[in-house]
């Protein structure tokens, strides 16, 4: 590992979002609802824009109040264009400036934003109105017309080979990782889905060859799970730091859990290697099969507050009001296999309703076909909490 460049960023970044093809990175300030846009070119990082830096700091905003004020953003799949959304408005940044997006009604909730894979449609969730949480909005950028789409709440991630996207639908008991064929202006989830215990997960991350999918979460543990694609078989599950001791939580454990960044995991140029930032300033190199672990001290005496991989395979690391670009090798990532997307979609069909009872679910080890959950009545302490809750409900009905 080699540090290619290091700059004072003006603020600690709590999240990094590289452009999927260009040398651009969006960085969220940790102390206020602001986003800075950086360009990595000729071996140097240069700030191109700073959005919202004059806004009031988070100060005493914690939990959902802080989350609600944190803007959502998404890069266009090809162009240097960043969509930034909050509950009241949506703006588009380009190198020539920012412009508002009309035709998007405000909502009282935090709104997420994403581009469709062809870049023509802006997806926003939730929709407005009393039942807005049950729907999303698909806005055609050329015409300004809108369509109503299905519910989603955490990012929209495209498979590297194209043809498929995934997103999350979260609930306190369980989170669904939904997959949709990359066709049309509106997401159309298929029946085959992953089910994760609890909520509070970040958007999934595909490896560069599309053969693995990592999910970072959750609300109660610093969990990390990796699934093979297209089988959805779980190949790695671990907890970063100490696992939850159960409620009531000791303050020492809460402090340690909160020290871990929620945006600290990335696949690099080698599709079988995960990179993990730690509160000790170390970046961990981890094979997805767990066979090799290497630690790299990057930020002595400072926590890694965010980590992401660029389109060209470098790592960008944030911490201590700094941004670093790291070279982590030149391993050929290989081509993403479109055949895996074809195989996945051939084994399922569009879901008429997004409901756990009517989906074909897996947690990476077990499989529940449509209707199976209605018959579950016996579980053990080793089963996920969502399944134990479902069994308890079934026994009472």
N, C-alpha and C positions, 0 to 999 in steps of 0.2 A: 504494500500500500504506500502511495506517495501523495503528499499534499501538493497540488498543482498551483493553487492560489488561495489566499485568505484575505478577507476584507472586514473592516468594521461596518456592520450592517445598519447602525443607527437605532436598532431595537432588537430585542430577543425575538426570534421567530418561533411561533408555536406550531406552525405547519408549513410545509413546502409542497408546491404543486408544479412539477416540470411540464412544459409543453410536450405533447407526444412525439413531435417531429423536429421542432425548432429549438434553438439554444436560449430558451426563455424559461424563467422560473418565477412563480408567484409565491410570495412569502407573507404569511399572516403575522402581524405584530401580536406579542403576548399581552401587552398592557392596554390595548385599545382596539376598536373595530376598524383596523386599517390593513391594507394590502400593498406591499411594495413589489414591483416587477423588476427583475434583474435579467441581464443578458450575459451569457458566458461566451466570449469570443476572443480569439487570439490569446488564449491563456489567461484572460482577465475577466472579473465580474464587474459589471457596470450597472448602476441603478437607472432604469429607463423611466419609471413613474412611481408615484406614491399616492395612493388613493385613500382618503379618509384620515390622513395623519393629523388633521386639525379637530377631529371628533373627540368628545369627552372620553377619558379613560374608563376602564371597567371599575376601578376603585373598589367599591364594596359589592359589586355585582358578582354573584357566585351561582353555581349550578345552572338551572335553566335560564335565569335572568341574564347571565353572562352569555350563554349559548344563543339566546334569542337575539342578542345584539351583534353576534359574530356573523359577518357576511359569508355567504356561500359564493363560490366562484368555479368556473369551468373554462378550459381552453377549447377553442375551435379545433377540430381534428387535423386541420392542415394550415390554416392561416394564423398570423400573429394577432389574434383576437381573443380577449378575455371577457366573458360575461360575469358580472358581479351582481348578486341579488341579496336583498333583505326583505323584510315583511312588507315594505311600502313601495319599493321601486326596483327596476333592473336597468343597469347601464352596461354598455359595451366599450371596452378599451381597445384602441389600436395605437400604433406608434404615432399617429397624427392627432390623438386626443380621445376624449370620451364623449359618448352620446347616449341619451336615454332611449329606452325601448318602450314604446307606447302600446296600449291595449292589454296591459297586465293588471288586473284588479289587485288592490292591496289585501293583505290578510293579517289577522292578529297573531299568527304563528310565525316561527322562523321558516323561511322558504329555502329549499334547495334548488339548484340549477344544474343543468347538463345540456350538452349538445347531442343531437342525434349523430350517428356515425357518418352520415353524408354532410353534416354541417348546415343543413337547410332549416332544421327545426330546433327550437329551444324548448327543452322540457323543464317544467317548473312544478314543484310539489311542496306543500299541498295546494289545491285550488282554493278559491275564495268561497265564503258562505258557511252556513252552519254545519254542513256535511263535507266541508272541504278536505278533511283528513282522509276521506274515502276516495279521493280522486286527485288527478294531476292535470296539468294544462300542457298542451302541445301547441306552440306558437310558431307559425310559418313566418320566417324573418322577411321573406320577400313581399308577401301580401298582407301580413298582419292578421290573418285569420287564425282562429284558435279552434282546437278540438279538445274534447275531454278524454283523458287517458286514465289508466288504472293507478291505484295508490302505489307509491314508493317513497322512501324517506331517507336513503343514505347512498348518494352517489349513483352514477351509471357508468359501468366499466365495460369497455369493448374487448372482446377476445383479440389477440394480436393478429390472427389470421383473417379477421372479419367474419361477418355472418351471424354473430351472436353477441349479446350484451347481457350483463347481469346487474342486479341491484338488490337492495334489502327492503323488506317490510318488517318493521320491528314492533314487538309488543313486550310488555314486561315479563311475560312468561316464556316467550320463545321468539326467535327471529328467523324469518324465511329468507334464504338466498334464492331469488327468482331469476330464471333465465328466459330470454326472449330472442326470437329470430330477428335478425337485422333487416326487417322489411317494413316499409311504410312509415308514416310520420308519428305513429303512436305505438308505445310499448305493448306487446301482446305476449304475456307470460305463457310458458308451456307448463305441462303438468309435473314434469320432473323437477324437484327442488331439493335444496339442502335445508335442514332444520338445525338451528343452533340454540343452545340453552340460554335463557335470559335475553337481555337486550344490551344496548350500549356499544355496539360494534362499529368499526370504521368500514369504509368502502373496501371491497375485496381488491386483491392485487394479483394479476396474472403474471407468471414468469414470461420471459421474452419469447419462448417457444410455445407458450400456451398450454403446456402439459401439467402445470401446477397452479393452484389457486390458494392464496394465503388470506386469512381473515384475522384481523387484530381486534381484540375486545377484552372483556365485556364490562358491564357496569359494576361487577362485583369482584372481578379478578383481572389482572393483566394477562389475559390469555392470548395464545397464538396457536392457530390450527392451519395445517396445510393439507389440501386435498388434491389427489390426482385428477386430471381431466382427460377424457370424458367420463371415466368410471365414477368419479366423486368419492372414491375410496380415500379415507383419511390416512395420511402417511406420517403425520407429525402432530402431536398435541403437547403443549407445554405451558407453564405459567412463568411469567417473568417476575422475578422477586418471590416473596413468600406468598403461598396460597392463602385464601381467605380463611380466618380462624372461626368465622361464623359470627352472627349478631349476638350481643353488642360488640362492635368492632373496637379493639384497643386503639388508642390514639397513635401509638407508635407504629402500628401496622398501617393505619390510614395515611400517616405521613409518608411512609415508605411506598405505599401503593401510588399516591399522588405524585411522587417524585419521578415516576416513569412517564415519558411522553406517550401520548396516544397515537402519535404519527412518527414512529421510530423504526419502521420495518420496510424493507424494499428488497426486491430481486435486482441483482446487478447484471452484468453482461453474461455471466455464467448462469444458465437457467435453473441449475440445481443448487444454487447458493443463495441463502438469505443473509441480509445484513441488518443488524439490530443495534440501535443506539441505546446506551445505558445512562443512568443517573450519575455514574462515576466518570463520564467522559470517554468511555471505551466503546468502540464499534466492534461487535462480535460477528465473525464470519462463520456461518453455520450451514453445513450441508443439510438438505431437506430430509435425508434419511437419518440424520443425527450422528453420522459416523465420524465427523470431523468438526471441531470447534477451535477457532483461532481468535484471540483477542488482540485488538489494535488500540493503543492509547492515542487518542486524537485530540481531546480537550482536557489536559491535566487540570484537576481540581474544579471542573465545570461540567454540568450535565449536558448531555445531548438532548436538546429540546425538540428537534425535528430532523428527519432524514428522508431522502428520496433519491431515486436514480434518474439520470438524464436520458434523453433519447439516444445519446451516443455512448452510454454505458458508464459514465462517471457517477460518483456519489456526491450529492450536496448535503452537507451537515451543518446544522445550526446549533449555537450555544454560546453563552457568555457574550451576547451582542456581536457575534461574529458569524460569518458564512465561510465555509471551506469547501473547495472542490477537490475530491480525492480520486486518484487513479487506482483502480482495483484489479487491473489485469486486462488482457486483450483476448480473453477466451471468446471464440466464435460462438455467438448465441444460437446459430442455426436458424433455419426458417420455421416459422410457426406453421403447424400442420392444419391446413384447412380440412383435411379428411376427418380430423377429430371432431370438428364442429358438425360436419355432415353426419357422422355416426351418432353424435349426441342427439341431434334433432330427429334423426330417423327412428330413434327409440322412444319418442314421446310425441305428444300432440298438443295443440293449443288448449289452454285451460279455459273452460267456460266460466268458471268462478274461481277466484283466488281464495281458497278456504282449505285449511289443513285437512279436513275430512275428505276433500275431493282432489287432493294432490297426491302424487307418488313421491314419498319423502324418504330421505336417508340422512342419517347423522354422520355418515362416513363409515359406519360399521354395520348398522342394522338398516333394514328397508321396511317401510310401511306402504302398502299399496292403498289406493283409494278405498275408503271404508274400513280399513283395518283398525284405526284408532277408536272407532265406536265400540269395539269388542274388548279393548284393553281394560282389565280389572285388577291384575296382580302385577306389582313391581317390587323392586328391591332398592336399598339405599344407594346402590351404585348406578341406578338409572338417572337420567337428567331430570331436573325438577319439573320441567314442563310435562314429561310423561307421567311422573308421579301424581301431579295435579290432575291430569286427564283421567287417570285410573280412579282417583278418589271421586271425581265427578260422576264417572260411569257407574260406580258402585251405589251412588245415591239416586240414580235415575232408573 
